[in-house]
Amino acid sequence: MTIIKDLSLEERILKLKEERNAVILVHNYQLGEIQDIADFIGDSLGLSQNAAKTEAEVIVFCGVHFMAETAAILCPDMTVLLPDIHAGCPMANMINAEQLRQKKKELPNASVVCYINSTAEVKAESDICCTSANAVKVVESVDNDEILFVPDQYLGHYVSTKTNKKVHLWPGYCPTHARIRDQDIIRLKQEYPQAKVVIHPECRPEVIALADEVFSTGGMVRYAQSEDVSEMIVGTELGIIHRLRKENPGKKFISVSEQAVCPNMKLITLEKVLWSLEEMAPEVRVPEAIRLKAKAAVEKMLAIV
């Protein structure tokens, strides 16, 4: 392995990536400089699908821990690296396997639909996974009229408004999306009356009620390309603004709140990506017994999207 010291940081990463036969998967909420070196950039669903399809030997997952775990679940023969092992997800930490097992005893007739923003152990205790892009479709696909939806109460509430099924909600939430407030949207709609209001379904119900459209980040990216969209008020984590502006020059994208920042998503830097490839660490692994059970729940989801 040779690294030429006078190369830029980005060039060194790309050169080492080639030598390692690695692929760089980057979530839409990552820093702009990380998005710019991605092989694939997207939401949890798109990145899960790309993880399952890639022929690389190494996955560098620029996201948070549960995403790297999902890649490890789907790709057991590959090395999965998370450039900062401390990049976790507060919502994923709001439920553990033992808590879910207890709740299942309380609701023995309910099928468990697990948001992909959860640990491998929680996925392993679930019947099927979903993402924000396909949550309604997944719930509708379940052959049961009673659902336990974990861990995001706000995404679960949104799903409950789109189905006739009985949906039990776990009281988890995303702190970043919870900071997006309805009064901010009302103010911005007055300031930008022509703008479309596009909100992520992890937001509070009173925020979603003000939306023109409710989309996952992948859905937001596609919607922004529409000819009738010239201005967009964006109700999700700030990182997506970089991609929206880059892919849609001439259009205006306004973040609902400067407070909508996920600090864990911002832990990964170019320096850490380079170090991760140099040292082949930190590696994310999932114990085989848990992996197999979690894989069944993830693959059920992938089969219906």
Order of alpha helices (4+ residues) and beta strands (2+ residues): alpha-beta-alpha-beta-alpha-beta-alpha-beta-alpha-beta-alpha-beta-alpha-beta-alpha-beta-alpha-alpha-beta-alpha-beta-alpha-beta-alpha-beta-alpha-alpha
